[in-house]
Amino acid sequence: MLLAADIQPFDWQRMLWSDDAPVLFLLEVVVRCVLTYFMLLGMLRITGRRGVRQLSIFELSIILALGSAAGDTMLYHDTPLLHALVVFVMVAMLYVAFNRATEKLPRFSDWLEGAPVLLVDEGRICIGAFRKQNLTQKELFGELRQVQVEHLGQVRRAYIEATGHTSVYFYENGEAHPGLPIWPERLEQKRRRVEEAGSYACTTCGHVLELPRGGTARCPECQEDQWLPACEANRVG
């Protein structure tokens, strides 16, 4: 065991080479990398295009498992290639078995990969479902802004998919409702007491109410009391 005093900083011989391994071991590392790389390619062929597209939780677990097995096999002399091959074969068999199970058992699929969840319905956040997700309002609004949404009244429905991506369906131009503006600078202007009479959107769920000048109210959907003037702009995408 080396003590702190035994380590020479920036010792290039120690940094570049190990005294425990002969020079020919470098050639073995090359061979290990080539063989392990072909095993990885074989695994990707089994997973198909899903393996290089959007990853589910199960596919991410495969990547993590194979990454450890492949890295150790490429580098360490005491990790036999046959052991790594068994790992790759077992992971491939589990992948095929789980894929077939998810096709035949919808409940198992929802448990393993998650089910799509409705987050926005008719221009309002489904506050009960939203609060169950590991998602903040800032993240949701950021996803919507990336598809040129200015306010929630432009959104007919929005789902969070099993992959974590957001699918958004819009109203046609002219059909959008007054809704909560989602620009960050507008959200900073929220207040409890409104200055002018008009349509105001709850800054938590997007529910729209008509409020009188100087009025205050609690949202009937989420019981919050912060408001912004509702926006009526059509979406330009």
C-alpha positions in Angstrom: 0.0 0.0 0.0 1.4 3.4 -1.0 1.5 6.2 1.5 0.9 9.8 0.4 4.6 10.5 0.9 5.5 7.7 -1.6 3.6 9.2 -4.5 5.7 11.5 -6.7 3.4 14.1 -8.4 3.5 14.0 -12.2 5.6 10.8 -12.3 5.1 10.1 -16.0 6.4 6.5 -15.7 3.7 5.8 -13.1 1.0 7.7 -15.0 1.7 6.0 -18.3 2.8 2.5 -17.4 2.4 -0.1 -14.7 5.4 -2.1 -13.5 3.1 -5.1 -12.8 2.4 -5.6 -16.6 4.8 -6.6 -19.3 5.0 -4.5 -22.5 3.2 -7.3 -24.5 0.1 -6.7 -22.4 -0.6 -3.6 -24.5 -1.2 -6.0 -27.5 -3.6 -8.0 -25.3 -5.5 -4.8 -24.5 -5.8 -4.1 -28.2 -7.3 -7.6 -28.8 -9.6 -7.3 -25.8 -10.9 -4.0 -27.2 -11.6 -5.4 -30.6 -13.4 -8.5 -29.3 -15.4 -6.6 -26.7 -16.3 -4.0 -29.4 -17.7 -6.8 -31.6 -19.7 -8.1 -28.6 -21.2 -4.6 -28.1 -22.1 -4.4 -31.8 -23.8 -7.8 -31.6 -25.8 -6.6 -28.6 -26.9 -3.4 -30.5 -28.0 -5.6 -33.4 -30.2 -7.6 -31.0 -31.8 -4.4 -29.4 -32.3 -3.0 -32.9 -32.9 0.7 -33.6 -34.5 1.2 -30.2 -31.1 0.9 -28.7 -29.8 4.0 -30.4 -33.0 6.0 -30.2 -34.8 7.2 -27.2 -33.9 5.0 -24.2 -36.4 3.6 -21.8 -35.6 2.9 -18.1 -35.0 -0.8 -19.0 -32.7 0.1 -22.0 -30.8 2.5 -19.8 -30.1 -0.3 -17.3 -28.8 -2.4 -20.1 -26.4 0.3 -21.2 -25.1 0.7 -17.6 -24.6 -3.0 -17.2 -22.8 -3.5 -20.5 -20.7 -0.4 -20.0 -19.2 -1.9 -16.8 -18.7 -5.3 -18.3 -17.2 -4.0 -21.5 -14.9 -1.5 -19.8 -13.5 -4.0 -17.3 -12.9 -6.6 -20.0 -11.1 -4.2 -22.3 -8.7 -3.0 -19.6 -8.1 -5.4 -16.8 -6.0 -8.5 -17.3 -7.8 -10.5 -14.6 -11.3 -10.2 -16.3 -11.7 -13.2 -18.6 -13.3 -12.6 -22.0 -15.5 -15.7 -21.4 -17.0 -14.1 -18.3 -17.8 -11.0 -20.3 -19.4 -13.1 -23.1 -21.7 -14.8 -20.5 -22.7 -11.3 -19.3 -23.5 -10.1 -22.8 -25.5 -13.3 -23.6 -27.5 -13.1 -20.4 -28.3 -9.4 -20.9 -29.4 -10.1 -24.5 -31.7 -13.0 -23.3 -33.2 -10.7 -20.6 -33.8 -8.0 -23.2 -35.6 -10.3 -25.5 -37.6 -11.9 -22.7 -38.7 -8.5 -21.2 -39.6 -7.2 -24.6 -41.9 -10.1 -25.2 -43.4 -9.8 -21.8 -44.1 -6.1 -22.3 -45.9 -6.9 -25.6 -48.2 -9.4 -24.0 -48.6 -7.9 -20.5 -49.6 -4.2 -20.6 -49.5 -3.8 -16.8 -46.0 -5.3 -16.7 -45.0 -2.8 -19.5 -46.4 0.1 -17.5 -44.6 -1.0 -14.4 -41.3 -1.5 -16.2 -41.1 1.4 -18.6 -43.9 3.7 -17.3 -47.1 4.8 -19.0 -47.8 8.1 -20.8 -49.3 10.7 -18.3 -51.6 13.5 -19.3 -50.1 16.7 -18.0 -52.1 19.5 -19.8 -55.7 19.1 -20.8 -57.7 21.9 -22.5 -55.2 24.5 -21.6 -54.9 23.6 -17.9 -52.3 21.6 -16.0 -53.7 18.4 -14.6 -52.4 19.3 -11.2 -53.0 15.9 -9.5 -51.1 13.9 -12.2 -48.5 16.6 -12.5 -47.6 16.6 -8.8 -47.0 12.8 -9.0 -44.3 13.2 -11.7 -40.6 14.0 -11.0 -41.1 17.2 -12.9 -41.2 20.9 -12.1 -43.3 23.6 -13.7 -40.1 25.3 -15.0 -39.2 22.0 -16.9 -42.7 21.6 -18.3 -42.8 25.2 -19.6 -39.3 24.8 -21.0 -40.5 21.8 -23.0 -43.5 23.7 -24.3 -41.5 26.8 -25.3 -39.3 24.6 -27.4 -42.3 23.9 -29.6 -43.3 27.6 -29.8 -46.0 27.6 -27.2 -46.6 31.1 -25.7 -49.4 30.3 -23.3 -51.3 27.2 -22.1 -54.5 28.2 -23.9 -52.7 27.1 -27.2 -52.3 23.5 -25.9 -55.1 21.0 -26.3 -53.2 18.1 -24.7 -49.7 17.4 -23.5 -48.4 14.0 -22.3 -45.1 13.0 -20.7 -44.1 9.8 -22.4 -42.3 6.8 -20.9 -39.1 8.0 -22.3 -39.4 11.4 -20.5 -40.1 13.3 -23.6 -43.2 15.5 -23.9 -45.8 15.1 -26.7 -47.9 18.2 -27.4 -51.2 18.6 -29.3 -52.3 22.1 -30.3 -55.5 24.0 -31.0 -55.9 25.3 -34.5 -55.4 29.0 -35.0 -58.5 30.8 -33.9 -59.5 28.0 -31.6 -57.1 28.8 -28.8 -58.5 29.8 -25.4 -57.2 32.5 -23.1 -54.4 30.9 -21.1 -51.4 31.2 -18.7 -48.4 32.9 -20.4 -45.3 30.7 -19.9 -42.6 33.2 -20.8 -40.2 33.5 -17.8 -40.3 37.3 -17.7 -44.1 37.2 -17.6 -44.3 34.6 -14.9 -42.2 36.8 -12.7 -45.0 39.4 -12.7 -47.6 37.2 -10.9 -49.5 38.8 -8.1 -52.4 38.2 -5.7 -54.4 41.4 -6.3 -55.1 42.3 -9.9 -55.0 45.9 -11.1 -57.5 45.8 -13.9 -60.7 43.8 -14.5 -60.4 41.0 -17.0 -59.4 37.4 -17.6 -56.7 36.1 -15.3 -54.9 32.7 -15.3 -53.7 30.9 -12.1 -49.9 30.7 -12.3 -49.9 27.2 -10.8 -52.4 25.3 -12.9 -53.5 27.7 -15.6 -57.2 27.9 -14.7 -58.7 31.1 -16.0 -61.2 33.3 -14.1 -62.8 36.7 -14.6 -61.6 39.0 -11.8 -62.8 42.5 -11.0 -60.4 45.4 -10.6 -58.5 45.1 -7.4 -59.9 41.6 -6.8 -58.3 38.6 -5.2 -59.4 34.9 -5.5 -58.3 31.4 -4.8 -58.1 29.0 -7.8 -60.9 26.4 -7.6 -58.6 23.8 -9.1 -55.4 24.0 -7.0 -56.3 26.5 -4.2 -53.5 28.9 -5.1 -53.9 32.6 -5.2 -51.3 33.9 -7.7 -52.6 35.3 -11.0 -51.4 36.7 -14.4 -53.4 38.4 -17.1 -54.5 35.6 -19.5 -52.9 35.6 -23.0 -55.0 35.1 -26.1 -52.3 35.0 -28.8 -52.4 32.4 -31.6 -49.5 30.0 -31.9 -47.0 30.7 -34.7 -45.0 27.5 -35.3 
